[in-house]
């Protein structure tokens, strides 16, 4: 059986894969595993994004939490990083977010944070899964006065916004900022925080109705923001995903500033100010080669973790680094928060613009992006990790690696949240890369039918 937890919690189509029953069991087992050492009744913060299935799953999850004698504290619609921060601020015992991040509206997910605001280790997730699948009888079932209750964190959003505005000393007066809030969890937090810091705003995709989250908008669909920035003469634009733990930017010319370039810009600024720990940035195996070339030129070490912000964070914590992230826009500023935080990322990038007096396009030129091609092979989700067990697929990958060994690289990996095998090529000949990536992806699909 496939592992229940992916790289970012449990995720699936709401009400068929991620059912109310499963949410109840996750609430029950998660609350128990994360708080079983507590001698008093634990309190667990619950947040969610704007998708329509959130209400159903929140009710089921809270019921599970209360059924083992824990208390649920409801934060309502807030970004995922708000839960990571507020768990610490409120001295709570754990946090849960109901969100499928950048996925379409039919999906939803459940991910946990411990009492320090960190995502769970594989070992803790496996313990939760084992209780659900194999040993549900071990979970307590208190009665009477020992049952848990729910309450509301009415100031959750305001407290998070206050935190965001205190992560910079800069004021953004005179900077016109375009925002694409993905009709998601950032729809209040991002505009209010940036207005409080003095920015001028123009905003799109900021009217969530439960059904339009990530719909042709946000950090996975940048076309609208690129056009919007140019139409409105904005100095910079930011797009978030559904739960606002990632952020991508667009310069004044409508050109993309991805996560790698954000790391390069902020990393150079932190190094100049003496705040970049060990002069090191933690990226991933998917980071563009241009990030490493920038690091070599600027005296900044670029390390590579596995794909997934949780693995970036693990390396940061293990070795004492304070800046890391992914090309997709998960950027972790560990001096401020314990997970990727899209609005925080926007604030830090705006702070560099203000301090330097440079345009967004000038800052983005600090790193030259090497061409990359990414093609997805859609396969059976239960079999997606077995592609290297097929001799013909393995041979095709090795042959392509040999072909690109001198002036590029080949990276094949599975998605942690979707039924995909990702084929990524990096090099100089874009036409050749596109041709070979499509050819290999189609071959993988054929061989894994």
Order of alpha helices (4+ residues) and beta strands (2+ residues): beta-alpha-beta-alpha-beta-alpha-beta-beta-alpha-beta-alpha-beta-alpha-beta-alpha-beta-beta-beta-alpha-beta-alpha-beta-alpha-beta-beta-alpha-alpha-beta-alpha-beta-beta-alpha
